[in-house]
Amino acid sequence: MISYRGVQKVHRAIACIIKLSGADKMANLANARNKVLEAARAGASLIVLPECFNSPYGTQYFPKYAETLLPSPPTQDQSPSYHALSALAAEAKAYLVGGSIPELEPTTKKYYNTSLVFSPTGALIGTHRKTHLFDIDIPGKIRFKESEVLTPGEKLTTVELPEYGTIGLAICYDIRFPEAAMIAARRGAFLLVYPGAFNLTTGPLHWSLLGRARANDNQVYVAMCSPARDMSATYHAWGHSLVANPSAELLTEAGESEEIVYAELNSESIENTRKGIPIYTQRRFDLYPDVSAGRDN
Ligand SMILES: O=C(O)CCC(=O)C(=O)O
């Protein structure tokens, strides 16, 4: 078993930003900058932006807004979001999970929904390409097929934050797959971060349930960060950015409008939760060594 490495007690360790994302990419980046700097001024050392924070959300928008992730130094013209996020993390002197952006891989010409993580010096320290694409069809309510445009990523992601420990990173629909969250926790993550954009059908049903469930399964913190709701957009985001603690209580939850929510994380909370209800060490891995071995398709 990989044990939890510990996170120092830090004032306002995490800030989740819920923000409106309109059609103007540069305006979205400018809005993100204001909000990230506001969170940093309030003492946040890890700041999270929402899924597709630099564009409207929808398969029809991915190709238009997609950027190629060039090796550093990225140029303003070719990778404006990469460049802006890197500079912003350095300006804020904070870790920055840059929500997600549509990515174009230039060789294969494939599109991905990709999250970039930057250190307080602006270095890119992690990337995650959404591994489970949001393909659902609930008659009369919502149909969405990311796979019409996007390709799924092929790896699960953890990122090392040297002062604090490991975080697990995944995007929105990925949260429905508890296996991925558990693998991150078993790799020692103290926090699972999900930029996401649920909707008015599945948001009220499952958003906070899933955040609390992944926290409860793994006795870790969970942060979910959504765009604000815009009823004039083609996709109506649920909003409600939140942070759950290792006992699956909500420490904070936003509404549907632009807002920043803050939470303080500490290692004792993980340790005490695991001491009190010791499922973390009681798991019978001998009975379920490989869940995927039982699949029939
Ligand atoms: O799982 C859901 O209900 C919503 C997922 C979603 O909106 C997404 O993956 O972008």
The ligand as a MOL file (V3000), in Angstrom:
LIG
                    3D

  0  0  0     0  0            999 V3000
M  V30 BEGIN CTAB
M  V30 COUNTS 10 9 0 0 0
M  V30 BEGIN ATOM
M  V30 1 O -21.4200 13.1880 -15.9120 0
M  V30 2 C -22.2110 14.1100 -16.1110 0
M  V30 3 O -23.3840 14.0450 -15.7730 0
M  V30 4 C -21.7680 15.3690 -16.7730 0
M  V30 5 C -20.4200 15.2210 -17.3880 0
M  V30 6 C -19.9920 16.4010 -18.1550 0
M  V30 7 O -20.6690 17.3810 -18.2630 0
M  V30 8 C -18.6670 16.3880 -18.7590 0
M  V30 9 O -17.9760 15.3740 -18.7350 0
M  V30 10 O -18.2790 17.4280 -19.2940 0
M  V30 END ATOM
M  V30 BEGIN BOND
M  V30 1 2 1 2
M  V30 2 1 2 3
M  V30 3 1 2 4
M  V30 4 1 4 5
M  V30 5 1 5 6
M  V30 6 2 6 7
M  V30 7 1 6 8
M  V30 8 2 8 9
M  V30 9 1 8 10
M  V30 END BOND
M  V30 END CTAB
M  END
